[in-house]
Amino acid sequence: MADDRWNRSIVLHPGDRLFAATVGLIVPKSVRPNHLTLLRLLLIPFVLYFLSRERYAIGVPLFLFAALTDWFDGALARTRKEVTEWGIVHDPLVDKLLIGTVLFVIVLDHINFYLGMALLGVEAFMIAVGWYRKSRGAVEPANVWGKIKMVAEVCGVMLLLLALWLRINLLVDLSTGTLALALVFAIVSILSRIM
């Protein structure tokens, strides 16, 4: 159930308006934002299975769909005023699980190992800090830097997956650069929380 304290001062982003004018029109009222978060969680093993078997024709679109549900659940929650504490806590956790497991299973084999490990370390640190703050009663929605980090990570992973699927080596370099930017945004996100 939506919590009024999270829904009183919602600010719609341009992406929310785009969602509401397109995909949001076909999402049934019975589908809640947290349902999409759970769907993303349930898709992770399937994404990993197909990617690890190099069945990119299935795994890449499935990863993209799972990643898009992150946009969908947030936009749906804001446009319908259905933001919940559960969603604020679990949505970023599921995002980190999706990205982190794909980084671990696929990306570390194809990009700079240290960059991949740094991204995994930052993700693990962000999960730990989030759960620590939650245990202390502090629940904070993702900040703009964390959202930019997530977009950069998804783009970087997608570029790498497309490189593997379509055998376009140039995309590997673009992926590495995009994931390096994601690492910078992750660090900025962490610093903005503690300063």
C-alpha positions, 0 to 999 in steps of 0.5 A: 500500500502506498505511504502518503509521506512518500507521495505528498511531494512527488516530482515527475521527471520527463521520463515519467511523463514519457512513460505515462504517455506511452507504456503507462497507458497499457499497464493495467491498474492491477499492476503495482510498481512493486510487482514490476520490482518482483518481476525484475528479481524473478527474471535475474536467473533467466537473464544469467542462464541465457547470457552464460550459455551465450544465447544472446538472442534471448539473453540480451532482450531479456536483460534489456526488458528486466532493466527497463522494468526499473524505469517502469516501476519508478515511473509507475509509482510516481505517476500513480502516487504509489510510492512505498517504503518497500519499493524505495528499499527493494527497488535499488537492491534488485537493480544492484542484484541484476547489474552485479550478477551480470557484471560478475558472470559476463562483464568481468570476462570481457572488460578491464577486470579491475574496473569490473571489480571496482563496480562490484565493490561499489555496488556491494558497499551501496547495498551494505550502507542502504541496509545499515541506514534502513536498520537505523530507521533512515529510508532515502530514495535514490538520488539523481547520481545513483539514477545516472549511475544505473543508466550508465551501467545498463548502457555499458552492459548493453553495449558489451552484450551487443558487442558479444552478440553482434561481434562488434569489437568497437562496442567493447571499448564503448562499454568499458568507457561507459562503465568507467563513467558509471563508477564515477557516478557511483562514487559521486552518489556515495559522497553526496550521501555522506557529505 
